[in-house]
């Protein structure tokens, strides 16, 4: 694995850990039970399987509409535009991505494109960015209200040897700000 791919994988692991912890705390959103697809699972298990199945359909639609490298969700069904941008070769700013996203809008999972932070969350996001800079990542940018809190494509030092290690350590030290910025599961 190349150093850059390892760095991106490490950051995605951190982001997925935050999402997974948040998903564990937030309960399961069910789009309906599908007994044939889920066997004898509990209703929570059925809801998770149904949610994942819906997100898989979205991923398949994105691939059918020109984004061949679009990933499937993880086992919990979690998939966000941040994870796609930072964890795959998909260019989320490309015309083909925008085209596919418009074609698959009816299948898009809730929260896929994120949300605009509230003023309180944005204040915490700026505190998070400053904390990360204070902890060794001097080129960590301030996110706008609609940008992801962490985008390794905007942190040049993350692509240098040891850069992701420093970034991950700083993000862990600053987790309380991430939680206040609306990233569920971080503390």
N, C-alpha and C positions, 0 to 999 in steps of 0.2 A: 504494500500500500504506500502510495507516495506521501510525502510529508504533508502536502496541502490537503489531500483527501483525509488523512488521519486527523488533521486539525479540524476540518469541517465535521468529521464524524464525532469528535470529542465535544464540540459545541452543540451539535444536534442531540447528543446523548444528554447533555445538561438540560437543554430545552425540553426534550421528551420527558426527562425525570420530573421537571417542574409540572408539565402537563399531566403526567401519570399520577403524581401525588395529588394534584388538584382534582383530577377525575375521581380518584378514590375518596376525596373529601366531599365532592359535590353530588354524589349519587349518580344514578344512571337515567338517562333520558331515553324513553322508549317511544318508538314510532308505531308500536303495535306488536302483538305477539304473533310469531310464526312458528307454530308447533312442529311443522314438518321440517323446518330448517334447523331448529334448535333441539329437537329431541325432547328429553325429559328434564330440561334445565329449569331452575327456579325462574320466577318472573324477572328478577334482576339480570340473570344470565341471558334470558331471552331478549331483554331490552338491549343488552350490550351486543349480542349477536346481530340483532336487527339493525342497530345503529351502524355497526361495522359493515354489514351488507349494503346499506345505503351509500356509505362512503366509497366502497369498492365500485359501485355502479357509477359514481361520480368520476372516479379515477379512470375507469374503462371509457367513459364518455370523453374525457380529456384526451386519452390516447387515440380514440377513433377520430377525433377532430384535429389531429395534427401535432400533439405533444407526446411523441412516442416514448419519451423517457419519464413520463409522469409516474410517480411511485404509488403503490398501494398503501393504505393506512397501516399502522402498526396493529398488533393483536387487540388492542383496546378500541380500535376504530378512530384513534386520534390522527388528525391530519390538518395542518394549518399551512397557510401560504409561507409563513416563516420557515417551517420545517422543509417545505419544498425548495424554497430559495437557498437555504443554507445546507441542505442535506442531499442535494441531487445536482445533476448537470442542467436542469431545466432553468431557462432564462425567463423569469416571471415578468420581465419588462418587454419581451418580444411581442411582435404583432401576432404570431401564431398562438402564443399563450393567451393573449387578450381575446382573440377570435374563439378559441376553444372554450374559454371561460364564459363568454357570452352565449355560446351554443349549449353549454351545460349548466346554465344558471339555475334551472329548475331542480337540478340534482345537488347543487352546492350545499355542503354541510353547514349547519349553523356555526358561526364563528370562524369559518375558513379564512376569510380575508381580514379578520381581526375586527377591532372596533376603534372608534375615536375615543381617546382617554378623556375622562372628566377633568376639570381644572385641578382637582385634588390629586388625581392619578398622574396628571402631567407634572405637577410639582414634585411628586415622588419620583417620577421617571427622570427628571432633571437631577434630583438628588442622587439617584442611582448612578447616572452617568458621571457625576462629579466624584462619587465614592470610588467608582471603578478607576477613574483617572488618578485619584489620590492613592490607589493601591497598585500602581505600576503600569497602567495602560494609558499612557499620555494621549494617544490618538483616538480614544473612545469618543464618538460624537454624541452630541445632545440629540435625542430623537424628537421629531415633531409629534404632534398629538395623534397623527394617523400612522406613523411609522412603527415598525416593531421595536421593542425595547432593545433587543440585541440583533444586529445584522452583521455577521462577520465579514461580509463583502465591503462594509464601510469601515473596517478596522484593519488598516494595512499591517500593523505589527502582528496580527493574529496569523498571518501567513509566513512569518519568519520562524526559524528554529526556536522552539521553546515559547513562542508567542501564545499558543493556545493554553499552555500550562499556566502562564501568568494570567491570561484572561479568565480562565475558569476559576482560579484561586481568588481573583478580585471579585468575580460575580458571586461566589459563595460568601465572601466577607460582606457583601452589600445586599444580601438576600432580603433583608427587612424592607429595603426601599423597593425592591422588585415586587414584593407582596403588596405594598401600598400603591404601586403603580398598576395593579390589576392583574399581575401574573399570579394565577392561583397556584397554591402549593409551595411557594417559596417563603422561606423565613430565615 
